[in-house]
Every structure is written in C-alpha cells, then in structure tokens.
Amino acid sequence: MISVKELGCRFRVRRNEHVDALKDVSFSVAEGELVALLGPNGAGKSTALRVLTGLVPPTSGSASVAGIDVVADPTGVRRRIGFVGQGNGAAHEQRVDDELHAQGRAYGLPRADIRANVAELVELLELGDLLTRPVRSLSGGQRRRVDIALGLVPRPPLLFLDEPTTGLDPHHRAHLWEHVDGLRRTFNTTILLTTHYLEEADEHAERVLVIDHGRVIADDTAARLKRDHVGHRVTLDFDAADEAVRAAKTVEDTTTARDVGVDGATVHLRVDGGDTVVPLLLRSLDAEGTTVRRLVLTEPTLNDVFLELTGRSLREGDRYHGEPEVTV
Ligand SMILES: Nc1ncnc2c1ncn2[C@@H]1O[C@H](COP(=O)(O)OP(=O)(O)OP(=O)(O)O)[C@@H](O)[C@H]1O
C-alpha cells in the first residue's frame, strides 16, 4: 500500500542553510496494517506524512502510495487517500453535516454514495448528536472525530493521521482509539499515523517506525523492538554487599543476562524474557542459600528502546525510570 525508497526532503531555512527533514528513508506498509511513526519533536514525522500525501515534493528518492507515484501524480495520491493533519477542522460556522457532505462533493462522489458513506461514518464515529452543530462549537475530541470522518467520506483504502490524539484527555484518547480500531474492523483501512503517546503505538500499532533526525532508526513490532533492544530490567536486593557479589556471579553463570552490575547490596541486570528467566534464577539463588529480599522486574517501554538506540529519551526531561511490573 505504501512503498518508500531512500526518500529525502530538504528545506531551505535561510540563504545557504538547509534542514534535512528526511534522509534516506525506506519502509513499506502492507494493506490493512496500522503503522505508527514515533520520534521526538522535529524528527521528520509530519514531513514524512506531508510527502506521502503529495503535499510536499521530496528532494530525493521515491514513494508510491496506493499504487501511485507521489512525485509524478500528487493529485492522484490525494484523491485515493484520507489525510487528517494536525489542526484540521478550522473553527468555522459550517454545520458538521454540511461539512461532511461538502467533502463528498469535493471528491466528486455521487449523491447517493455521499449519503450512504456519511450515514455509516456518523454511526461508527458517534456523530449523530453533533450533525447540526457548527464546527466551532465542538470540543477538541469531537472535532477530532469529525476530522477523521472527513478524511473517510471518500472511503479511502489508506488513512494518514498526524497526531490524532494530541491534546485530548485520556478518556477521549481511549474513545478515539475505539473508533480507529472499529474503522479497521469495518473497512480494513490501512493506517499510517504519528503519535507522541508511546503507549498508544505499543498497544494499537502492528509495526512501529522510529524516526530520529530524519532517519528511520528502527522498524519492527513493538514487542520485538523491546525484546531485541532492551529486555526486562531486573533489580535484586540482598542483605549484604558480599551476598550481592556472589549473586551477580550466579546470575552470569546461570542466565544470558546483560549489563550485570552490583551496587552495594543490589544487583542490576537486563535479560530477555525476564518473566521466565527470573523464577529459574531465584531457584538457583535459593539452592545456594542466598536470600533475595526484594525483586523488581521492569517491563521495557518504547521509550527505553529509543533511549537504547539514541541515548536520549523520547519524553523530554525524562531519565530512565520504567514502571515496575512486579515487586516482590
Ligand atoms: N516548511 C518547512 N520549512 C523549513 N523547515 C521545515 C519545514 N517543515 C519542517 N521543517 C523542519 O524539518 C524538520 C522536521 O520537521 P517535522 O515537522 O517533520 O518534525 P516532526 O517529527 O513532525 O515534529 P513534531 O513532533 O514537533 O511535530 C524540523 O527541523 C523542522 O523545523
């Protein structure tokens, strides 16, 4: 559905000064997939969407979207896709139903199709109570739903969403995701989206593309990225430092743990599949008479993956602190 090869996009910011918003970006998205683009501010996520939706021409490389070359036929691309950018849905007087129908006419759909498509989306996105309201009167979450409906009126097989949940409270974010998941079930819509919420990408995306300084630095399922780049973090507390030193040796002898370190009476380590390795490790320690006083097993996050790949956090001002999964 999307095929991107060595795509570059350079902007001139001043005389003799350029920004490479995208550098040698290659990836593909299969039909029906939901892929999330993650990256810090200025990484190039929105530029990637703007190039793929035919709004900005790339300066190198090639991209085909829904079978159409974005450089040769950007208008053709736009006719085949839905794009919900940041800050769509200007605060205007137009009623929601007029807006939805106007969108169908702009795409040249027959009247009967417009009526049927709008009716279906109104039900799916629960817009029934909002139809006669002016767009300016809607809340952020309601407007986002209308934006998505607008993107879908022409029934595109492919939808681009630029930060669809930014600015929404957790309740409305969850609600919007229910709608997005519903769209996929109903229409098998292929979706490429950007988000700053790592948990959303983790939970809903089949694949995550991590972008940094205009380059794709990782492309895989969230589970594999976490397993391959981070693994579980384990902290074991003992009564005394000499016990911790002995335990660290046992850890190294009996597991494939990485980064094993001792800090006073505490041992830190990282291990793949910690939930199965740790019980075995506890048995070995127990067998040699070493008692673990406290154990913390920390599930990796996509932020840990980014931290591991770049040495920086995706969340500004963050240092590493995962949420403890199990504390014994
Ligand atoms: N029209 C433009 N002219 C000049 N520079 C631009 C333009 N659009 C984007 N850039 C620059 O390209 C880089 C990538 O920007 P982009 O908006 O794609 O990042 P992003 O990952 O979407 O960031 P954010 O998460 O903050 O939205 C940034 O350095 C940005 O300043």
The ligand as an SDF file (V2000), in Angstrom:
LIG
                    3D

 31 33  0  0  0  0  0  0  0  0999 V2000
    8.2960   24.0670    5.6380 N   0  0  0  0  0  0  0  0  0  0  0  0
    9.4360   23.9260    6.3010 C   0  0  0  0  0  0  0  0  0  0  0  0
   10.4680   24.7770    6.1160 N   0  0  0  0  0  0  0  0  0  0  0  0
   11.6270   24.6330    6.7710 C   0  0  0  0  0  0  0  0  0  0  0  0
   11.8650   23.6600    7.6730 N   0  0  0  0  0  0  0  0  0  0  0  0
   10.8790   22.7750    7.9090 C   0  0  0  0  0  0  0  0  0  0  0  0
    9.6100   22.8600    7.2410 C   0  0  0  0  0  0  0  0  0  0  0  0
    8.8300   21.8350    7.6980 N   0  0  0  0  0  0  0  0  0  0  0  0
    9.5650   21.1650    8.5790 C   0  0  0  0  0  0  0  0  0  0  0  0
   10.7990   21.7140    8.7170 N   0  0  0  0  0  0  0  0  0  0  0  0
   11.8810   21.2380    9.5780 C   0  0  0  0  0  0  0  0  0  0  0  0
   12.0640   19.8570    9.2980 O   0  0  0  0  0  0  0  0  0  0  0  0
   12.3400   19.1320   10.4980 C   0  0  0  0  0  0  0  0  0  0  0  0
   11.3010   18.0310   10.6740 C   0  0  0  0  0  0  0  0  0  0  0  0
   10.0460   18.6510   10.9770 O   0  0  0  0  0  0  0  0  0  0  0  0
    8.6980   17.8180   11.1720 P   0  0  0  0  0  0  0  0  0  0  0  0
    7.5920   18.8070   11.3660 O   0  0  0  0  0  0  0  0  0  0  0  0
    8.5790   16.8490   10.0810 O   0  0  0  0  0  0  0  0  0  0  0  0
    9.0150   17.0530   12.5380 O   0  0  0  0  0  0  0  0  0  0  0  0
    8.0340   16.2050   13.4560 P   0  0  0  0  0  0  0  0  0  0  0  0
    8.7480   14.9480   13.7630 O   0  0  0  0  0  0  0  0  0  0  0  0
    6.6910   16.1040   12.8390 O   0  0  0  0  0  0  0  0  0  0  0  0
    7.9610   17.1270   14.7440 O   0  0  0  0  0  0  0  0  0  0  0  0
    6.7450   17.3540   15.7950 P   0  0  0  0  0  0  0  0  0  0  0  0
    6.6730   16.1010   16.5960 O   0  0  0  0  0  0  0  0  0  0  0  0
    7.2360   18.5190   16.5940 O   0  0  0  0  0  0  0  0  0  0  0  0
    5.5010   17.6340   15.0030 O   0  0  0  0  0  0  0  0  0  0  0  0
   12.3650   20.1500   11.6210 C   0  0  0  0  0  0  0  0  0  0  0  0
   13.7060   20.5530   11.8190 O   0  0  0  0  0  0  0  0  0  0  0  0
   11.5360   21.2940   11.0580 C   0  0  0  0  0  0  0  0  0  0  0  0
   11.9500   22.5350   11.6280 O   0  0  0  0  0  0  0  0  0  0  0  0
  1  2  1  0
  2  3  1  0
  2  7  2  0
  3  4  2  0
  4  5  1  0
  5  6  2  0
  6  7  1  0
  6 10  1  0
  7  8  1  0
  8  9  2  0
  9 10  1  0
 10 11  1  0
 11 12  1  0
 11 30  1  0
 12 13  1  0
 13 14  1  0
 13 28  1  0
 14 15  1  0
 15 16  1  0
 16 17  2  0
 16 18  1  0
 16 19  1  0
 19 20  1  0
 20 21  2  0
 20 22  1  0
 20 23  1  0
 23 24  1  0
 24 25  2  0
 24 26  1  0
 24 27  1  0
 28 29  1  0
 28 30  1  0
 30 31  1  0
M  END
$$$$
